[in-house]
Amino acid sequence: MKPIILVSVISITTALVLYTIAVWRNWRTKQLTTAQLVLLWLGLAADLLATRMMGLSIEGPIVWDFHTISGYTGLGLMALLAVLGSWARWRQHAGLLGSFHRIAIPVWLIWVASYVTGVIIGMQRV
């Protein structure tokens, strides 16, 4: 396995763990905390690193298949989620802080769908 692929796999799995902890802790507490936001932002950083490494590892142009489209969609939605959560914490928007999980879970599910398709595609290449 190429080192760049290994970095991608470790980074994207780290993003999965961080996003999952943040989203499900938020669901459990029903209140967005600073700690959950930090986990979202760290997950986003790991996701960005993984996406960049994956992009560098391919030869030729990007193939816009389901995985690529859902991956970039999931990445964008997670970025929006982190920004929205940060804005809600900064403004102390009680309604959004208390209902953030209703937005976060569908975004997380979209992101996980992309992760799973990536695992399937990766397993086919091994």
N, C-alpha and C positions, 0 to 999 in steps of 0.2 A: 504494500500500500504506500502510495506517495505520501511524504510528510505533510504536504498541503491538504491532502484529503483527511489525514488523521487529525490535523488541527481543526478542520471543518466539522468533523464528526464530534470531537470533544466539545467544541464551542456550541454547536447546535443542541447537543444533549444537555449542556450546562444551561442554555437558554430554556429548554423544556423544563428542567428542574426548577429554575428560578421563577419562570412564569407560573408554573403549576402551584408552587408554594404560595406565591403572592395572590393568585386568583382564588384559590380554595380557602386560604386563611381569610380573605376578604368575604367570601361567601359565608363562612362560619361565623365571623364576628359582625357581619352586616354594617361595618363601619370601616371606611378606608383610612388606614394609618400611614404614618410616615415610613415605617419599616416595610410595609407592603409596597409602597411607592419605590423605595430604594431597590427592592427585589425586582420590580418591573423594569426600572432603568438599567440595572445590572444585566437582566435578561435581554433587554434590547441591545446593550453593548455586545453581549455574546452572540446574539442573533446577527447583528451587523458584521461582526468579524467572520462568522461562519459563512454568511452570504458572500462576502468579499472573497474569501478563500475559495469557495466553490466556483465563483466567477473566474478567478484566476486559474483554476485547475482545468477548465474546459478548453478544448482546442476548437477554434472556429467560432461562428456566431452562436448566440444564445438560441436555444430551441424553445419556442413559446408553447409548451405543452401544459397540461393541467397542473402538474407539479410546479412549474415555473410561475405560472399565473397565480396559483393559490399561495405559493411561497412569498411572492412580492406583495400580494394582497394581505396576507397574514402579518408580514413585517410592517407594512404601512399601518394596518389597523392597530398593531401593538404600539407603534410609535404614537399614534393618535390617542390611544388609551393612556399611555404614560403622560402625555401632555395634558389631556383632559383631567386626569387624576391630580396632577401637580397644580393645575389651575384651581381645581375644587379645593384642595388643601390650602393653597395660598389665599383664596378668597373666603375660606371657611364656609363654603356653600353646603349647609347642612343637608339639604335634600339630595344633592348629588353624592355627597360623602356616604349617605345612608343607603343609596340605591345603586352605587357603583357596580356592585356584583351583577346586577341585571344587564349591564353593558359588557362587563368583563368576561362573563362565562361564554356568551356567543362568540366573542372575539377569540377567546382561548380555543374554542372548538374549531374555528376556522384555521387557526394556527396549527393545532394538533393534526388536522386533516392533512395539511401540507407536510408536516413532519413524517406522518405515517407513509404518505406516498413517496417521500424521499427515502425512507428506510426500504420500502419495497423495491424501488428503482435501484438503490445501492446494492441490495441483496442479489438482484439479477445480474449485476456486473461482476460479482465476486466469483 
